[in-house]
Amino acid sequence: MGTKRPQLTGRAAILAIVVCAIAMSLAYPVREYISLRRSIAELRAEKARVEAERQELLARDRQSDDPNWIKKTAKERLHYCGPGEKCYVVMEPHQGKEQTAAKQPAAVPPWYQTLWESVEAADKGTGRRAVTGKESVGR
């Protein structure tokens, strides 16, 4: 009973080294496996999204084969009118004014007229000095 055994024997040290080596050799493959599983899940979600978009486009293609849909769309979007039909387009009074105002661009004088007016203003002293970023810093 008097002999005391050492805490770490040679066999235990070798066993600890072997276990650490196995753990280190498995760490990278496990990480790659998890990464690939995540990638597979993302690709499946992408596939489902693309398939839903494909189905929607196929439904729209089937719909465009219907002659009634073509006529209805032409009437709604392009304001077409069938033979013998009277079609009216009702426009709001304020809507027409906004459209005409938007179509007419503001009158911009030619560059030489602007240049000449600036020279005259500088000569008379009625022009104003433009402030740039560098000048405002010095003040």
Order of alpha helices (4+ residues) and beta strands (2+ residues): alpha-alpha-alpha-alpha-alpha
